[in-house]
């Protein structure tokens, strides 16, 4: 375990197992829908890359970048920094998230995509942190529900670092409360 990690919540093998389970669910639910997987940058990249290996149906991928975080706290306002290229009208969308915490970013993105005429919008997330929720957003596909702790790794960051860890861990408070 790295010195800046308090505890490991998911080993890499656990993440692969989660992606395998979610991939089977998504394959069954989207077999005839050719969904667009919308990766929310930057954190979703490792999860999306692993997840698509386990989905056995036709799909497309696009990306959005939206953010409400600064450091360890949500600012409560969402900024869209990069938008989709693919038109979504009449399409089935799966928003791919690394973590659903406050729900601010996700709610804003879902509202935006709904306004653009998507046929359906669901969320698949590696991690769900319902104790941090500030708005009523519930992902349909959840890898693991976690306690209200600040997590890093496998796409999750603290000020843009630690995304490259192949596991998910709890960041020691001493790192961010300096």
Secondary structure, DSSP 8 states (H G I E B T S, - for coil): --TTEEEEEE-HHHHHHHHHHHHHHHHHHHTTT-EEEEEEETTTHHHHHHHGGG--S-EEEEEEEEEEEETTEEEEEEEEEE--SS--TT-EEEEEEEEESS-HHHHHHHHHHHHTT-SEEEEEEEEE-GGG--S----SEEEEE--S--EEBTTB-BTTBSTT-SSEEEE-HHHH--
